[in-house]
Amino acid sequence: MSYLLDASTLLPLLLDYGEELPKIVVKARIFALDLTLYEVGNSLWKLVTLQNALELSDAEDILYALKSLVRKNMIKIIGFDELNTTRVLQIAVSEKLTFYDASYLAASEAVRAALVTEDMELREKAGKYIEVVIGYRELKGRLQK
């Protein structure tokens, strides 16, 4: 199965599995938008700086692991230049979503991947465009099999 992860699901995956993540993600085709990587980085910054919930060295290790997964193509990155931006804009306008959120729907549609998000509004609207929309807990269950 193929999955497109947003930051609300990619970051917990990184936090939960750490060094074991390559063994987990090899069980499926994992996609992410290029902007998702920046969102993960920003979330790590918040955890370290604003919430004091994570040590800087741990955040650095997580980013290193993420970069390694991307370099090894274990997480396939979909860049802005690969998106059908006309389709993204059409979805954004018709669903009254941000261009940003609509990009996840258009990308999931294009690569035929289940969207994995904790964003309830996005999950509700996604059903019109893609067949499977799941949350992090369900993804975790599927990858542990």
C-alpha positions as CSV (number, residue, x, y, z in Angstrom):
1,M,0.0,0.0,0.0
2,S,1.1,3.6,-0.6
3,Y,0.7,6.4,1.9
4,L,1.1,10.1,1.7
5,L,2.0,11.5,5.1
6,D,1.5,15.1,6.3
7,A,3.6,16.5,9.2
8,S,0.9,15.5,11.7
9,T,1.7,11.9,11.0
10,L,5.3,12.0,9.8
11,L,6.6,13.5,13.0
12,P,5.0,11.0,15.3
13,L,6.3,8.2,13.1
14,L,9.8,9.6,13.5
15,L,9.4,10.1,17.3
16,D,7.8,6.7,17.9
17,Y,10.2,4.6,15.8
18,G,13.5,6.4,15.8
19,E,16.3,4.2,14.5
20,E,13.8,1.4,13.8
21,L,12.0,3.5,11.2
22,P,13.8,2.1,8.1
23,K,12.5,-1.4,9.1
24,I,9.0,0.0,9.3
25,V,8.8,2.2,6.2
26,V,10.2,-0.5,4.0
27,K,6.8,-2.3,4.4
28,A,5.0,0.3,2.3
29,R,5.5,3.1,-0.2
30,I,5.7,6.3,1.8
31,F,5.3,9.7,0.2
32,A,5.5,13.2,1.6
33,L,5.4,16.7,0.1
34,D,8.6,18.7,0.1
35,L,6.8,21.2,2.4
36,T,6.1,18.5,4.9
37,L,9.8,18.2,5.7
38,Y,9.9,21.9,6.6
39,E,6.8,21.5,8.8
40,V,8.5,18.6,10.6
41,G,11.6,20.7,11.2
42,N,9.4,23.5,12.5
43,S,7.6,21.2,14.8
44,L,10.9,19.9,16.2
45,W,11.9,23.5,16.7
46,K,8.7,24.1,18.7
47,L,9.3,21.0,20.8
48,V,12.8,22.1,21.7
49,T,12.4,25.8,22.0
50,L,8.9,26.6,23.0
51,Q,7.8,23.4,24.8
52,N,11.0,22.1,26.3
53,A,9.7,18.7,25.4
54,L,12.7,17.5,23.4
55,E,16.4,17.9,23.7
56,L,18.2,19.6,20.8
57,S,20.4,16.6,20.2
58,D,17.3,14.4,19.9
59,A,15.8,16.8,17.4
60,E,19.0,16.7,15.4
61,D,19.0,12.9,15.4
62,I,15.4,12.9,14.2
63,L,16.3,15.3,11.3
64,Y,19.3,13.2,10.4
65,A,17.1,10.1,10.3
66,L,14.6,11.9,8.1
67,K,17.2,13.1,5.8
68,S,18.6,9.6,5.5
69,L,15.2,8.1,4.7
70,V,14.7,10.8,2.0
71,R,18.2,10.2,0.5
72,K,17.6,6.5,0.4
73,N,14.3,7.1,-1.3
74,M,12.5,5.3,1.5
75,I,10.3,8.3,1.8
76,K,9.6,9.6,-1.7
77,I,9.3,13.4,-1.9
78,I,6.8,15.1,-4.1
79,G,8.1,18.5,-5.1
80,F,6.1,21.6,-6.0
81,D,7.3,21.2,-9.6
82,E,5.7,17.7,-9.7
83,L,2.3,18.8,-8.5
84,N,-0.5,19.6,-10.9
85,T,-0.9,23.1,-9.5
86,T,-4.1,23.7,-11.6
87,R,-5.6,20.7,-9.9
88,V,-4.5,21.9,-6.5
89,L,-6.1,25.3,-7.1
90,Q,-9.3,23.7,-8.3
91,I,-9.6,21.6,-5.2
92,A,-8.7,24.5,-2.9
93,V,-11.4,26.7,-4.4
94,S,-14.1,24.1,-4.6
95,E,-13.5,22.8,-1.1
96,K,-12.6,26.2,0.5
97,L,-9.3,24.7,1.6
98,T,-5.9,26.4,1.6
99,F,-3.7,25.8,-1.4
100,Y,-1.4,24.1,1.1
101,D,-4.0,21.6,2.3
102,A,-5.4,21.0,-1.2
103,S,-1.9,20.1,-2.3
104,Y,-2.1,17.0,-0.1
105,L,-5.3,15.9,-1.8
106,A,-4.0,16.5,-5.3
107,A,-0.7,14.7,-4.5
108,S,-2.5,11.7,-2.9
109,E,-4.8,11.5,-5.9
110,A,-1.9,11.7,-8.4
111,V,0.2,8.9,-6.7
112,R,-2.8,6.9,-5.7
113,A,-1.8,6.9,-2.1
114,A,-3.9,6.9,1.1
115,L,-3.6,10.3,2.8
116,V,-2.5,9.9,6.4
117,T,-3.4,12.9,8.5
118,E,-4.7,13.9,11.9
119,D,-6.4,17.0,10.3
120,M,-10.1,16.2,10.6
121,E,-11.3,18.8,8.2
122,L,-8.9,17.5,5.6
123,R,-9.9,13.9,6.2
124,E,-13.6,14.8,5.8
125,K,-13.0,16.6,2.5
126,A,-10.5,14.1,1.1
127,G,-13.1,11.3,0.6
128,K,-14.3,13.1,-2.6
129,Y,-10.9,12.7,-4.2
130,I,-9.2,9.6,-2.8
131,E,-10.5,6.3,-1.6
132,V,-8.6,5.9,1.7
133,V,-7.9,8.5,4.4
134,I,-6.5,7.3,7.7
135,G,-5.0,8.6,10.8
136,Y,-1.7,8.0,12.5
137,R,-2.9,5.2,14.8
138,E,-4.3,3.2,11.8
139,L,-1.1,3.7,9.9
140,K,0.9,2.5,12.8
141,G,-1.3,-0.6,13.0
142,R,-0.9,-1.4,9.3
143,L,2.9,-1.0,9.4
144,Q,3.4,-3.2,12.4
145,K,1.8,-6.2,10.7
